[in-house]
Amino acid sequence: MTESSEAPPTRTPPALKRLFVAARVSVPTANALASAAETLARRARDAGFEIRWTAPVSYHVTLCFLGNTRVDAITAITDALDHAASGTKDFKLKTSRLGAFPALDNLYTHPRVIWAGVEEQTGELAALAARVGTAMERLGYGDRKPFHPHVTIGRVKEVSAKLSSLKEVVLPLAEQMFGDTRVEAITLVESETKSTGSVYRDVHRAAFKTAVSAHPESVKRQTGALPMGATSEPVDIDRETDDGWPRGHDI
C-alpha cells in the first residue's frame, strides 16, 4: 500500500471584522469638539507635530473593545448587547477638558492620544460598560481593561519638536466644556483601518427602550470566538484598540 501524495486541503480563514461597542456623543458636543480640534490642529502644526485627527462623525466613548471578530458570531453578539442594554435608563454624559495619553507631564514617553474627558454622575455609564464587558466575555470576546471614559480626538503620528511643546499646544484649551449627551442606546461598530485613519461603520444599535427578555444563556451558542491574543494581524499601540488607548493603562 502506498501513501497518498495528495496535499491536505487548505483551510479558508474565517471572515473577520474588527469591532467595538460604543456610546455616540451628541451632535452639539461633536461640533464643539471639532471646533477645538481645528484650533489644536493649527497650534500643533506651528509646534511641529503631525497629528491624525478623528472625524467628528466618529466621536464616541468606547465601552468594550472586541478586536478581530468572526462574522458568523455577530448575531450572538448583537443579541447579547440587546440584553445588556435592556432595562437601562437614559442618562447624560458631560464632555469637558482635554488631555493626552501618556500624560503631558510624562518626561519619558511622548503622548500618543489626545482626548476629551467624559463625566457621568450617576454611575450608569460605568455600570453599563461592566454589563457589556460581562456579556462579551461570556461569548469569548471583550477586553476588561480599566474603564476610563473619554473621546479620542487625535493621535500623534510623528514628533519633531520638544515634548513640552505638545503640552503648550493642549493646555490653553484644556479646561473647555464641550456639552452634554443624552445616551439612549449603545452601538456595535466596525473599525476598518486605512492609510488615512480608521473608518467606522455602525453594525447594530441596541436601544435602551427595546427590552429583551432572552437570558444571555440563550445566545451562548457556538461563536467561533478568537482569543484576544489570537488576532490575524500584528498589533501595535495605535491599532490595539479602536481609540489608541493601550490595554491596562491608566490616564
KOLPA-567873 format. One record per residue (C-alpha): residue number from 1; residue in one letter; x, y, z. Coordinates in nm, 2 decimals, padded with zeros to 4 digits. Layout:
REM residues N
<node i="NUM" aa="a" east="X" north="Y" up="Z"/>
...
***
This chain:
REM residues 251
<node i="1" aa="m" east="00.00" north="00.00" up="00.00"/>
<node i="2" aa="t" east="00.14" north="00.34" up="-00.10"/>
<node i="3" aa="e" east="00.09" north="00.66" up="00.09"/>
<node i="4" aa="s" east="-00.13" north="00.92" up="-00.08"/>
<node i="5" aa="s" east="00.07" north="01.20" up="-00.23"/>
<node i="6" aa="e" east="-00.22" north="01.44" up="-00.23"/>
<node i="7" aa="a" east="-00.17" north="01.76" up="-00.04"/>
<node i="8" aa="p" east="-00.40" north="01.82" up="00.25"/>
<node i="9" aa="p" east="-00.69" north="02.06" up="00.17"/>
<node i="10" aa="t" east="-00.62" north="02.42" up="00.26"/>
<node i="11" aa="r" east="-00.84" north="02.58" up="00.52"/>
<node i="12" aa="t" east="-01.01" north="02.91" up="00.43"/>
<node i="13" aa="p" east="-00.95" north="03.16" up="00.72"/>
<node i="14" aa="p" east="-01.28" north="03.28" up="00.88"/>
<node i="15" aa="a" east="-01.41" north="03.62" up="00.77"/>
<node i="16" aa="l" east="-01.33" north="03.88" up="01.04"/>
<node i="17" aa="k" east="-01.45" north="04.22" up="01.14"/>
<node i="18" aa="r" east="-01.27" north="04.45" up="01.39"/>
<node i="19" aa="l" east="-01.54" north="04.55" up="01.63"/>
<node i="20" aa="f" east="-01.61" north="04.76" up="01.94"/>
<node i="21" aa="v" east="-01.91" north="04.87" up="02.14"/>
<node i="22" aa="a" east="-01.96" north="05.24" up="02.19"/>
<node i="23" aa="a" east="-02.18" north="05.53" up="02.30"/>
<node i="24" aa="r" east="-02.20" north="05.81" up="02.04"/>
<node i="25" aa="v" east="-02.18" north="06.17" up="02.15"/>
<node i="26" aa="s" east="-02.44" north="06.43" up="02.06"/>
<node i="27" aa="v" east="-02.41" north="06.64" up="01.75"/>
<node i="28" aa="p" east="-02.37" north="06.97" up="01.95"/>
<node i="29" aa="t" east="-02.09" north="06.80" up="02.15"/>
<node i="30" aa="a" east="-01.92" north="06.67" up="01.84"/>
<node i="31" aa="n" east="-01.94" north="07.02" up="01.68"/>
<node i="32" aa="a" east="-01.78" north="07.17" up="01.99"/>
<node i="33" aa="l" east="-01.50" north="06.91" up="01.99"/>
<node i="34" aa="a" east="-01.44" north="06.96" up="01.62"/>
<node i="35" aa="s" east="-01.40" north="07.33" up="01.67"/>
<node i="36" aa="a" east="-01.14" north="07.27" up="01.95"/>
<node i="37" aa="a" east="-00.97" north="07.02" up="01.72"/>
<node i="38" aa="e" east="-00.94" north="07.28" up="01.45"/>
<node i="39" aa="t" east="-00.77" north="07.51" up="01.69"/>
<node i="40" aa="l" east="-00.54" north="07.24" up="01.82"/>
<node i="41" aa="a" east="-00.45" north="07.14" up="01.46"/>
<node i="42" aa="r" east="-00.33" north="07.49" up="01.38"/>
<node i="43" aa="r" east="-00.13" north="07.51" up="01.71"/>
<node i="44" aa="a" east="00.01" north="07.16" up="01.65"/>
<node i="45" aa="r" east="00.14" north="07.24" up="01.30"/>
<node i="46" aa="d" east="00.31" north="07.55" up="01.43"/>
<node i="47" aa="a" east="00.48" north="07.34" up="01.70"/>
<node i="48" aa="g" east="00.60" north="07.07" up="01.45"/>
<node i="49" aa="f" east="00.36" north="06.79" up="01.54"/>
<node i="50" aa="e" east="00.19" north="06.56" up="01.28"/>
<node i="51" aa="i" east="-00.14" north="06.45" up="01.43"/>
<node i="52" aa="r" east="-00.41" north="06.23" up="01.27"/>
<node i="53" aa="w" east="-00.75" north="06.39" up="01.37"/>
<node i="54" aa="t" east="-01.06" north="06.18" up="01.43"/>
<node i="55" aa="a" east="-01.35" north="06.27" up="01.20"/>
<node i="56" aa="p" east="-01.63" north="06.44" up="01.41"/>
<node i="57" aa="v" east="-01.88" north="06.19" up="01.29"/>
<node i="58" aa="s" east="-01.67" north="05.92" up="01.46"/>
<node i="59" aa="y" east="-01.66" north="06.07" up="01.81"/>
<node i="60" aa="h" east="-01.76" north="05.82" up="02.07"/>
<node i="61" aa="v" east="-01.70" north="05.67" up="02.41"/>
<node i="62" aa="t" east="-01.57" north="05.31" up="02.39"/>
<node i="63" aa="l" east="-01.74" north="05.07" up="02.63"/>
<node i="64" aa="c" east="-01.58" north="04.75" up="02.52"/>
<node i="65" aa="f" east="-01.32" north="04.66" up="02.25"/>
<node i="66" aa="l" east="-01.38" north="04.32" up="02.09"/>
<node i="67" aa="g" east="-01.10" north="04.32" up="01.83"/>
<node i="68" aa="n" east="-01.10" north="04.08" up="01.53"/>
<node i="69" aa="t" east="-01.43" north="03.90" up="01.54"/>
<node i="70" aa="r" east="-01.57" north="03.62" up="01.33"/>
<node i="71" aa="v" east="-01.86" north="03.74" up="01.11"/>
<node i="72" aa="d" east="-02.07" north="03.44" up="01.20"/>
<node i="73" aa="a" east="-02.05" north="03.54" up="01.57"/>
<node i="74" aa="i" east="-02.21" north="03.88" up="01.51"/>
<node i="75" aa="t" east="-02.57" north="03.76" up="01.56"/>
<node i="76" aa="a" east="-02.49" north="03.62" up="01.90"/>
<node i="77" aa="i" east="-02.30" north="03.94" up="01.99"/>
<node i="78" aa="t" east="-02.59" north="04.17" up="01.89"/>
<node i="79" aa="d" east="-02.84" north="03.95" up="02.09"/>
<node i="80" aa="a" east="-02.61" north="03.98" up="02.40"/>
<node i="81" aa="l" east="-02.58" north="04.36" up="02.36"/>
<node i="82" aa="d" east="-02.96" north="04.39" up="02.33"/>
<node i="83" aa="h" east="-02.99" north="04.21" up="02.66"/>
<node i="84" aa="a" east="-02.72" north="04.41" up="02.83"/>
<node i="85" aa="a" east="-02.89" north="04.73" up="02.72"/>
<node i="86" aa="s" east="-03.24" north="04.63" up="02.83"/>
<node i="87" aa="g" east="-03.36" north="04.80" up="03.14"/>
<node i="88" aa="t" east="-03.10" north="05.08" up="03.13"/>
<node i="89" aa="k" east="-03.24" north="05.42" up="03.19"/>
<node i="90" aa="d" east="-03.13" north="05.71" up="02.97"/>
<node i="91" aa="f" east="-02.85" north="05.91" up="03.12"/>
<node i="92" aa="k" east="-02.65" north="06.22" up="03.05"/>
<node i="93" aa="l" east="-02.28" north="06.25" up="02.98"/>
<node i="94" aa="k" east="-02.08" north="06.57" up="03.01"/>
<node i="95" aa="t" east="-01.78" north="06.61" up="02.79"/>
<node i="96" aa="s" east="-01.51" north="06.85" up="02.91"/>
<node i="97" aa="r" east="-01.14" north="06.91" up="02.95"/>
<node i="98" aa="l" east="-00.86" north="06.80" up="02.71"/>
<node i="99" aa="g" east="-00.57" north="06.57" up="02.80"/>
<node i="100" aa="a" east="-00.33" north="06.32" up="02.65"/>
<node i="101" aa="f" east="-00.20" north="05.97" up="02.70"/>
<node i="102" aa="p" east="00.06" north="05.92" up="02.82"/>
<node i="103" aa="a" east="00.02" north="06.23" up="03.04"/>
<node i="104" aa="l" east="00.15" north="06.56" up="02.91"/>
<node i="105" aa="d" east="00.38" north="06.58" up="03.21"/>
<node i="106" aa="n" east="00.53" north="06.24" up="03.15"/>
<node i="107" aa="l" east="00.90" north="06.31" up="03.09"/>
<node i="108" aa="y" east="00.99" north="05.97" up="02.95"/>
<node i="109" aa="t" east="00.73" north="05.90" up="02.67"/>
<node i="110" aa="h" east="00.57" north="06.11" up="02.41"/>
<node i="111" aa="p" east="00.19" north="06.15" up="02.42"/>
<node i="112" aa="r" east="00.02" north="05.94" up="02.16"/>
<node i="113" aa="v" east="-00.35" north="06.01" up="02.21"/>
<node i="114" aa="i" east="-00.53" north="06.34" up="02.26"/>
<node i="115" aa="w" east="-00.86" north="06.30" up="02.43"/>
<node i="116" aa="a" east="-01.16" north="06.49" up="02.58"/>
<node i="117" aa="g" east="-01.28" north="06.38" up="02.92"/>
<node i="118" aa="v" east="-01.62" north="06.23" up="03.00"/>
<node i="119" aa="e" east="-01.81" north="06.27" up="03.33"/>
<node i="120" aa="e" east="-02.13" north="06.08" up="03.43"/>
<node i="121" aa="q" east="-02.25" north="06.15" up="03.78"/>
<node i="122" aa="t" east="-02.50" north="05.86" up="03.84"/>
<node i="123" aa="g" east="-02.27" north="05.57" up="03.78"/>
<node i="124" aa="e" east="-02.49" north="05.44" up="03.49"/>
<node i="125" aa="l" east="-02.21" north="05.47" up="03.23"/>
<node i="126" aa="a" east="-01.97" north="05.26" up="03.43"/>
<node i="127" aa="a" east="-02.24" north="05.01" up="03.52"/>
<node i="128" aa="l" east="-02.34" north="04.98" up="03.15"/>
<node i="129" aa="a" east="-01.98" north="04.93" up="03.05"/>
<node i="130" aa="a" east="-01.95" north="04.65" up="03.31"/>
<node i="131" aa="r" east="-02.26" north="04.47" up="03.18"/>
<node i="132" aa="v" east="-02.14" north="04.49" up="02.82"/>
<node i="133" aa="g" east="-01.80" north="04.36" up="02.92"/>
<node i="134" aa="t" east="-01.95" north="04.07" up="03.11"/>
<node i="135" aa="a" east="-02.18" north="03.99" up="02.82"/>
<node i="136" aa="m" east="-01.89" north="03.99" up="02.57"/>
<node i="137" aa="e" east="-01.67" north="03.78" up="02.80"/>
<node i="138" aa="r" east="-01.94" north="03.51" up="02.81"/>
<node i="139" aa="l" east="-01.91" north="03.49" up="02.43"/>
<node i="140" aa="g" east="-01.53" north="03.48" up="02.44"/>
<node i="141" aa="y" east="-01.47" north="03.84" up="02.35"/>
<node i="142" aa="g" east="-01.40" north="04.16" up="02.53"/>
<node i="143" aa="d" east="-01.11" north="04.34" up="02.69"/>
<node i="144" aa="r" east="-01.16" north="04.41" up="03.06"/>
<node i="145" aa="k" east="-00.90" north="04.69" up="03.09"/>
<node i="146" aa="p" east="-00.98" north="04.96" up="03.35"/>
<node i="147" aa="f" east="-01.27" north="05.17" up="03.22"/>
<node i="148" aa="h" east="-01.17" north="05.54" up="03.16"/>
<node i="149" aa="p" east="-01.44" north="05.71" up="02.96"/>
<node i="150" aa="h" east="-01.31" north="05.96" up="02.70"/>
<node i="151" aa="v" east="-01.35" north="06.07" up="02.35"/>
<node i="152" aa="t" east="-01.03" north="06.04" up="02.13"/>
<node i="153" aa="i" east="-01.00" north="06.34" up="01.90"/>
<node i="154" aa="g" east="-00.64" north="06.28" up="01.77"/>
<node i="155" aa="r" east="-00.34" north="06.05" up="01.75"/>
<node i="156" aa="v" east="00.01" north="06.19" up="01.74"/>
<node i="157" aa="k" east="00.19" north="06.03" up="01.44"/>
<node i="158" aa="e" east="00.53" north="06.19" up="01.44"/>
<node i="159" aa="v" east="00.71" north="06.42" up="01.68"/>
<node i="160" aa="s" east="00.96" north="06.67" up="01.55"/>
<node i="161" aa="a" east="00.95" north="06.91" up="01.85"/>
<node i="162" aa="k" east="01.03" north="06.90" up="02.22"/>
<node i="163" aa="l" east="00.79" north="06.71" up="02.45"/>
<node i="164" aa="s" east="00.70" north="07.03" up="02.63"/>
<node i="165" aa="s" east="00.56" north="07.17" up="02.30"/>
<node i="166" aa="l" east="00.26" north="06.94" up="02.29"/>
<node i="167" aa="k" east="00.17" north="07.05" up="02.65"/>
<node i="168" aa="e" east="00.18" north="07.41" up="02.53"/>
<node i="169" aa="v" east="-00.04" north="07.31" up="02.24"/>
<node i="170" aa="v" east="-00.31" north="07.15" up="02.45"/>
<node i="171" aa="l" east="-00.31" north="07.34" up="02.78"/>
<node i="172" aa="p" east="-00.47" north="07.67" up="02.66"/>
<node i="173" aa="l" east="-00.78" north="07.47" up="02.56"/>
<node i="174" aa="a" east="-00.76" north="07.21" up="02.84"/>
<node i="175" aa="e" east="-01.04" north="07.34" up="03.06"/>
<node i="176" aa="q" east="-01.31" north="07.38" up="02.79"/>
<node i="177" aa="m" east="-01.66" north="07.25" up="02.82"/>
<node i="178" aa="f" east="-01.79" north="07.07" up="02.52"/>
<node i="179" aa="g" east="-02.15" north="06.99" up="02.60"/>
<node i="180" aa="d" east="-02.39" north="06.71" up="02.72"/>
<node i="181" aa="t" east="-02.50" north="06.39" up="02.55"/>
<node i="182" aa="r" east="-02.82" north="06.21" up="02.63"/>
<node i="183" aa="v" east="-02.73" north="05.84" up="02.59"/>
<node i="184" aa="e" east="-03.03" north="05.63" up="02.48"/>
<node i="185" aa="a" east="-02.85" north="05.34" up="02.31"/>
<node i="186" aa="i" east="-02.52" north="05.16" up="02.26"/>
<node i="187" aa="t" east="-02.38" north="05.07" up="01.92"/>
<node i="188" aa="l" east="-02.17" north="04.79" up="01.78"/>
<node i="189" aa="v" east="-01.92" north="04.95" up="01.54"/>
<node i="190" aa="e" east="-01.69" north="04.80" up="01.28"/>
<node i="191" aa="s" east="-01.34" north="04.97" up="01.26"/>
<node i="192" aa="e" east="-01.16" north="04.94" up="00.93"/>
<node i="193" aa="t" east="-00.80" north="05.07" up="00.93"/>
<node i="194" aa="k" east="-00.69" north="05.26" up="00.63"/>
<node i="195" aa="s" east="-00.39" north="05.47" up="00.54"/>
<node i="196" aa="t" east="-00.58" north="05.78" up="00.62"/>
<node i="197" aa="g" east="-00.70" north="05.65" up="00.96"/>
<node i="198" aa="s" east="-00.99" north="05.44" up="01.09"/>
<node i="199" aa="v" east="-01.32" north="05.43" up="00.92"/>
<node i="200" aa="y" east="-01.62" north="05.34" up="01.15"/>
<node i="201" aa="r" east="-01.94" north="05.17" up="01.04"/>
<node i="202" aa="d" east="-02.24" north="05.10" up="01.26"/>
<node i="203" aa="v" east="-02.33" north="04.73" up="01.27"/>
<node i="204" aa="h" east="-02.61" north="04.73" up="01.53"/>
<node i="205" aa="r" east="-02.78" north="04.97" up="01.76"/>
<node i="206" aa="a" east="-02.91" north="04.84" up="02.09"/>
<node i="207" aa="a" east="-03.16" north="05.09" up="02.23"/>
<node i="208" aa="f" east="-03.24" north="05.10" up="02.60"/>
<node i="209" aa="k" east="-03.61" north="05.12" up="02.54"/>
<node i="210" aa="t" east="-03.61" north="04.79" up="02.35"/>
<node i="211" aa="a" east="-03.61" north="04.55" up="02.64"/>
<node i="212" aa="v" east="-03.51" north="04.19" up="02.55"/>
<node i="213" aa="s" east="-03.64" north="03.91" up="02.77"/>
<node i="214" aa="a" east="-03.40" north="03.64" up="02.65"/>
<node i="215" aa="h" east="-03.13" north="03.55" up="02.90"/>
<node i="216" aa="p" east="-02.77" north="03.57" up="02.79"/>
<node i="217" aa="e" east="-02.75" north="03.19" up="02.81"/>
<node i="218" aa="s" east="-02.99" north="03.17" up="02.52"/>
<node i="219" aa="v" east="-02.74" north="03.33" up="02.29"/>
<node i="220" aa="k" east="-02.45" north="03.14" up="02.43"/>
<node i="221" aa="r" east="-02.41" north="02.93" up="02.12"/>
<node i="222" aa="q" east="-02.10" north="02.85" up="01.92"/>
<node i="223" aa="t" east="-01.95" north="03.18" up="01.81"/>
<node i="224" aa="g" east="-01.61" north="03.07" up="01.69"/>
<node i="225" aa="a" east="-01.45" north="03.34" up="01.91"/>
<node i="226" aa="l" east="-01.09" north="03.42" up="01.87"/>
<node i="227" aa="p" east="-00.90" north="03.48" up="02.20"/>
<node i="228" aa="m" east="-00.79" north="03.84" up="02.23"/>
<node i="229" aa="g" east="-00.43" north="03.74" up="02.17"/>
<node i="230" aa="a" east="-00.50" north="03.54" up="01.86"/>
<node i="231" aa="t" east="-00.57" north="03.81" up="01.60"/>
<node i="232" aa="s" east="-00.48" north="03.76" up="01.24"/>
<node i="233" aa="e" east="-00.27" north="04.08" up="01.21"/>
<node i="234" aa="p" east="00.01" north="04.24" up="01.40"/>
<node i="235" aa="v" east="-00.10" north="04.46" up="01.69"/>
<node i="236" aa="d" east="00.07" north="04.79" up="01.79"/>
<node i="237" aa="i" east="-00.01" north="05.07" up="02.02"/>
<node i="238" aa="d" east="-00.22" north="05.26" up="01.76"/>
<node i="239" aa="r" east="-00.42" north="04.96" up="01.65"/>
<node i="240" aa="e" east="-00.46" north="04.77" up="01.98"/>
<node i="241" aa="t" east="-00.79" north="04.93" up="02.05"/>
<node i="242" aa="d" east="-01.02" north="05.14" up="01.83"/>
<node i="243" aa="d" east="-00.92" north="05.46" up="02.00"/>
<node i="244" aa="g" east="-00.55" north="05.40" up="02.05"/>
<node i="245" aa="w" east="-00.58" north="05.36" up="02.43"/>
<node i="246" aa="p" east="-00.34" north="05.08" up="02.53"/>
<node i="247" aa="r" east="-00.48" north="04.80" up="02.75"/>
<node i="248" aa="g" east="-00.42" north="04.81" up="03.12"/>
<node i="249" aa="h" east="-00.30" north="05.17" up="03.14"/>
<node i="250" aa="d" east="-00.45" north="05.45" up="03.35"/>
<node i="251" aa="i" east="-00.49" north="05.81" up="03.25"/>
***
